[in-house]
């Protein structure tokens, strides 16, 4: 009987962190192609693509290397009053990445991963949020939302940034 030695060639894999950074880069390309957010001033914008559900894009703050945004529909959770779904985004201009820092999909992050998540659980949650963001951005593009449908709103109401408690007018 002959013995045949087989060699399995191991291909290098991506670490979870590398995968997450790739999601950030992909989301940057999608968001930039759709809404060109680096050109937007702080304020609220609506995108009506004729599908019956308006998309709201809030530019919360613009800094030298970052822009803070919130994407949401005109729908609210009946229990909390939060826009549902919504995602808080941080756009890194120099690194060409977009990070979903918080998402609200019927539940707050504390309800999803707890107050003291392990690093692995936190990394998994970040991957889920940013995967969701990528799918949502693809969907918005398919529905016709984009820079051509984006209009600045002239809202005079006070908008409270739920994360930091700062008031934007």
C-alpha positions as CSV (number, residue, x, y, z in Angstrom):
1,X,0.0,0.0,0.0
2,X,1.3,3.4,-0.9
3,X,1.1,6.3,1.3
4,X,0.3,9.5,-0.4
5,X,1.2,12.6,1.5
6,X,-1.2,15.4,1.0
7,X,-0.5,18.9,1.9
8,X,-3.2,21.3,2.7
9,X,-2.4,24.8,1.8
10,X,-3.7,27.2,4.4
11,X,-4.8,30.5,3.0
12,X,-4.4,33.5,5.3
13,X,-7.7,34.7,6.7
14,X,-9.0,38.0,7.8
15,X,-9.2,38.8,11.5
16,X,-12.4,40.2,12.9
17,X,-10.8,43.6,13.1
18,X,-9.7,43.5,9.5
19,X,-13.2,42.4,8.5
20,X,-14.7,45.3,10.5
21,X,-12.3,47.8,8.9
22,X,-13.3,46.5,5.4
23,X,-16.9,47.1,6.3
24,X,-16.1,50.7,7.4
25,X,-14.4,51.3,4.0
26,X,-17.2,49.7,2.0
27,X,-19.8,51.8,3.9
28,X,-17.8,54.9,3.2
29,X,-17.9,54.3,-0.5
30,X,-21.6,53.6,-0.4
31,X,-22.6,56.6,1.8
32,X,-20.3,58.9,-0.2
33,X,-21.7,57.7,-3.5
34,X,-25.3,58.1,-2.3
35,X,-25.3,61.4,-0.4
36,X,-21.9,63.1,-0.6
37,X,-22.0,63.9,3.1
38,X,-18.7,65.8,3.2
39,X,-20.4,68.6,1.3
40,X,-23.4,68.9,3.7
41,X,-23.7,71.5,6.4
42,X,-25.1,70.7,9.9
43,X,-28.8,70.3,9.8
44,X,-31.6,68.0,8.7
45,X,-32.2,66.7,5.2
46,X,-35.0,64.6,3.7
47,X,-34.8,62.3,0.8
48,X,-38.1,61.4,-0.9
49,X,-37.7,58.7,-3.5
50,X,-41.4,58.2,-4.2
51,X,-41.6,54.9,-2.1
52,X,-43.8,56.5,0.5
53,X,-41.2,56.5,3.3
54,X,-39.0,59.5,3.6
55,X,-35.4,59.1,4.7
56,X,-34.0,61.6,7.1
57,X,-30.3,62.4,7.2
58,X,-29.2,64.6,10.1
59,X,-25.7,66.2,10.0
60,X,-25.1,66.5,13.7
61,X,-21.6,68.0,13.6
62,X,-18.8,68.7,11.2
63,X,-15.2,68.6,12.4
64,X,-11.9,68.8,10.6
65,X,-11.5,65.1,10.0
66,X,-14.9,63.7,10.9
67,X,-18.6,64.3,10.4
68,X,-21.3,62.9,12.7
69,X,-24.6,61.8,11.1
70,X,-27.8,60.1,11.9
71,X,-29.8,58.2,9.3
72,X,-33.4,57.4,10.0
73,X,-36.9,57.0,8.5
74,X,-39.8,59.2,9.4
75,X,-41.1,56.2,11.4
76,X,-41.0,56.2,15.2
77,X,-41.0,53.3,17.7
78,X,-44.5,53.6,19.4
79,X,-43.0,52.8,22.9
80,X,-39.8,54.9,23.0
81,X,-40.6,57.6,20.4
82,X,-37.2,56.9,18.8
83,X,-36.8,57.0,15.0
84,X,-36.9,53.3,14.0
85,X,-34.7,52.2,12.3
86,X,-31.9,54.7,12.9
87,X,-28.2,54.7,12.8
88,X,-25.6,57.1,14.2
89,X,-22.6,57.3,11.9
90,X,-19.1,58.7,12.2
91,X,-17.6,59.6,8.8
92,X,-13.8,59.7,8.9
93,X,-12.7,61.9,5.9
94,X,-9.0,61.2,6.1
95,X,-9.3,57.4,6.5
96,X,-12.2,57.1,4.1
97,X,-14.3,55.0,6.5
98,X,-17.8,55.2,8.0
99,X,-18.5,53.6,11.4
100,X,-22.0,52.9,12.6
101,X,-21.5,53.8,16.3
102,X,-25.1,53.2,17.4
103,X,-28.1,51.6,15.8
104,X,-31.7,51.5,17.0
105,X,-33.7,48.7,15.5
106,X,-36.5,48.4,18.1
107,X,-34.0,48.0,20.9
108,X,-31.2,50.0,22.5
109,X,-27.7,48.6,22.5
110,X,-27.8,48.0,26.2
111,X,-30.8,45.7,25.7
112,X,-28.9,43.8,23.0
113,X,-25.5,43.3,24.5
114,X,-25.9,44.3,28.1
115,X,-24.1,47.0,30.1
116,X,-20.8,45.2,30.4
117,X,-20.2,43.2,27.2
118,X,-17.1,41.1,26.7
119,X,-14.7,42.4,24.0
120,X,-15.8,39.5,21.7
121,X,-19.5,40.3,22.1
122,X,-18.8,44.0,21.5
123,X,-16.9,43.3,18.4
124,X,-19.7,41.0,17.2
125,X,-22.2,43.8,17.8
126,X,-20.1,46.3,15.9
127,X,-19.9,43.9,13.0
128,X,-23.7,43.4,13.0
129,X,-24.4,47.2,13.1
130,X,-22.0,47.9,10.2
131,X,-23.2,44.9,8.2
132,X,-26.8,46.3,8.7
133,X,-25.6,49.7,7.6
134,X,-24.1,48.4,4.4
135,X,-27.3,46.5,3.5
136,X,-29.4,49.5,4.3
137,X,-27.3,51.8,2.1
138,X,-27.5,49.3,-0.7
139,X,-31.3,49.2,-0.3
140,X,-31.6,53.0,-0.2
141,X,-29.6,53.2,-3.5
142,X,-31.9,50.6,-5.1
143,X,-35.0,52.6,-3.9
144,X,-33.7,55.7,-5.6
145,X,-32.5,57.7,-2.6
146,X,-29.4,59.8,-3.2
147,X,-28.0,63.3,-3.5
148,X,-30.5,64.2,-6.2
149,X,-33.5,63.5,-3.8
150,X,-31.9,65.1,-0.8
151,X,-33.4,68.4,0.3
152,X,-32.5,70.5,3.4
153,X,-35.4,70.9,5.8
154,X,-36.1,74.2,7.4
155,X,-37.2,72.8,10.8
156,X,-37.3,75.2,13.6
157,X,-37.7,72.6,16.3
158,X,-34.9,71.7,18.6
159,X,-33.3,68.4,17.8
160,X,-31.8,66.6,20.8
161,X,-28.9,64.3,20.1
162,X,-29.9,61.3,22.3
163,X,-26.3,60.1,22.7
164,X,-24.6,63.2,24.1
165,X,-27.5,65.3,25.3
166,X,-26.4,68.3,23.2
167,X,-29.0,70.5,21.6
168,X,-28.7,71.5,17.9
169,X,-30.9,74.2,16.3
